[in-house]
Amino acid sequence: MPYMDEQGRPKPPVAGGEAETLLGYLDFLRATIEWKCRGVDAEGLRTTVGPTSMTLGGMLKHLACVEDTTLAEWLLGTEVGPPWSEVDWDSDPDWEWRTAANDSPEELHRMWRDAVARSDKTIAHALENGGLEQLGNFTNSRGESPTLRYIVMAMIEEYARHVGHADLLREAVDGATGE
């Protein structure tokens, strides 16, 4: 069992293998987002800072979308399901950020947790059936397909970027700080 810090986040292994280390960091960053959103009510999840429209609620919905779309599209080469498949992303590219204000805290947390669970299952299956070198079923404009390693790193990068945003937003909500 991983070492848990005082916020309930699993610390990445210090001497783990590559997959274990990558997934340890992804889980740590996911847990940091969960910590920053824990106990925040609907009004708090809609709070903005300065001129940005970014909110903690929008971040949860956005990260749920990232969890679902990154693995479905890049790794599996499949279409993503609802609610993401029902959005006209060309006319509303910030849909998840904008519509999160209409969702309850419970809906946002459930949406995100369910997406994380689907991702974990997909990643575990991929690791068992091809490892980190496994190529995704997506080809970019240069004819390249990402490895599972690249896909997991892209997810880590996405979370790492938003952890800093979550720190600022949570402090604006109720003054809570930490890391």
C-alpha positions in Angstrom: 0.0 0.0 0.0 1.4 3.4 -0.9 2.4 5.9 1.8 -0.4 8.5 2.2 0.4 12.1 3.2 -1.6 14.2 5.6 -4.0 15.2 2.9 -4.7 11.6 2.0 -2.6 11.6 -1.2 -0.6 8.6 -2.3 3.0 9.5 -2.6 4.7 8.2 -5.7 7.2 5.4 -5.1 10.8 6.5 -4.6 12.3 3.4 -6.2 9.5 2.0 -8.3 9.6 0.8 -11.9 8.8 3.1 -14.8 5.0 2.3 -15.0 4.6 2.4 -11.2 6.4 5.7 -11.0 4.4 7.3 -13.8 1.1 6.1 -12.4 2.2 7.1 -8.9 2.7 10.7 -10.0 -0.6 10.7 -12.0 -2.4 9.4 -8.9 -0.7 12.0 -6.6 -1.7 14.8 -8.9 -5.3 13.5 -9.2 -5.4 13.3 -5.4 -4.2 16.9 -5.2 -7.0 18.1 -7.4 -9.5 16.1 -5.2 -7.9 17.6 -2.1 -8.2 21.2 -3.5 -11.9 20.6 -4.3 -12.8 18.6 -1.1 -15.6 20.2 0.9 -16.2 23.1 -1.5 -19.9 23.9 -2.0 -21.6 24.9 -5.2 -20.9 28.6 -4.8 -17.2 27.8 -4.2 -17.0 25.6 -7.2 -18.2 28.6 -9.3 -15.7 31.1 -7.8 -13.4 32.8 -10.2 -10.2 34.8 -9.6 -9.5 38.1 -11.4 -10.5 38.2 -15.1 -10.4 34.4 -15.7 -13.5 32.4 -16.0 -11.7 29.3 -14.6 -13.4 27.6 -11.6 -12.8 24.5 -9.5 -16.0 23.0 -10.8 -15.0 23.7 -14.4 -11.6 22.1 -13.7 -13.3 18.9 -12.4 -15.4 18.7 -15.5 -12.5 19.5 -17.8 -10.3 16.9 -16.2 -13.1 14.3 -16.5 -13.2 15.2 -20.2 -9.4 14.9 -20.4 -9.5 11.5 -18.7 -12.2 10.1 -21.1 -11.1 11.7 -24.3 -7.3 11.2 -24.1 -7.5 7.5 -23.6 -10.5 6.9 -25.9 -9.1 8.9 -28.8 -5.3 8.5 -28.4 -5.0 5.0 -27.0 -8.1 3.1 -28.1 -8.9 5.1 -31.3 -12.6 5.2 -30.4 -15.1 7.9 -30.2 -15.8 9.2 -26.7 -19.2 8.7 -25.2 -21.7 11.1 -23.6 -21.7 13.8 -22.5 -18.6 14.7 -24.5 -19.9 13.2 -27.7 -23.0 15.4 -27.5 -21.0 18.7 -27.6 -20.3 20.8 -30.7 -16.7 21.5 -29.6 -16.1 23.7 -32.7 -18.8 26.2 -31.7 -18.3 25.8 -27.9 -14.6 24.8 -27.2 -14.9 25.7 -23.5 -18.2 23.8 -22.9 -17.0 21.8 -19.9 -15.7 24.9 -18.2 -18.8 27.0 -19.0 -21.4 24.4 -18.1 -19.9 23.2 -14.8 -21.8 26.0 -13.0 -25.0 24.1 -13.9 -23.8 20.9 -12.2 -24.0 20.1 -8.5 -20.8 19.5 -6.5 -21.9 15.8 -6.2 -22.4 15.5 -10.0 -19.0 17.1 -10.7 -17.1 14.9 -8.3 -18.9 11.8 -9.5 -18.3 12.7 -13.2 -14.6 13.1 -12.4 -14.2 10.0 -10.2 -16.0 7.9 -12.8 -13.7 9.1 -15.5 -10.7 8.4 -13.4 -11.9 4.9 -12.7 -12.5 4.3 -16.5 -9.0 5.6 -17.2 -7.4 3.4 -14.5 -9.1 0.3 -16.0 -8.0 1.2 -19.5 -4.4 1.9 -18.5 -4.2 -1.3 -16.5 -5.5 -3.3 -19.4 -3.1 -1.6 -21.8 -0.1 -2.3 -19.5 -1.0 -5.9 -19.3 -1.4 -6.2 -23.1 1.5 -4.2 -24.5 3.2 -2.1 -21.8 4.3 1.5 -22.0 5.7 0.9 -25.5 2.2 0.0 -26.9 1.2 2.4 -29.6 -2.1 4.2 -29.5 -4.7 3.9 -32.2 -4.3 7.5 -33.2 -2.1 9.0 -35.8 -1.2 12.7 -35.8 -0.7 14.9 -38.9 3.0 13.8 -39.0 2.0 10.1 -39.2 3.1 9.5 -35.6 1.2 7.4 -33.0 1.8 8.0 -29.3 3.0 5.3 -27.0 1.1 4.6 -23.8 4.1 6.2 -22.0 3.5 9.5 -24.0 -0.2 9.4 -23.2 0.3 8.9 -19.5 2.9 11.7 -19.5 0.4 14.0 -21.3 -2.1 13.3 -18.6 0.5 14.1 -15.9 1.3 17.3 -17.6 -2.4 18.3 -17.8 -2.9 17.6 -14.1 0.3 19.4 -13.1 -0.7 22.5 -14.9 -4.1 22.6 -13.2 -2.8 21.8 -9.7 -1.4 25.3 -9.6 -4.6 26.8 -10.8 -6.5 24.8 -8.2 -4.2 26.3 -5.4 -5.1 29.8 -6.4 -8.8 29.1 -6.9 -9.1 27.3 -3.5 -7.4 30.1 -1.7 -9.9 32.5 -3.3 -12.8 30.4 -2.2 -12.1 30.1 1.5 -8.4 31.0 2.2 -7.3 27.4 2.3 -3.7 27.0 1.3 -1.1 24.2 1.1 1.6 23.3 -1.3 
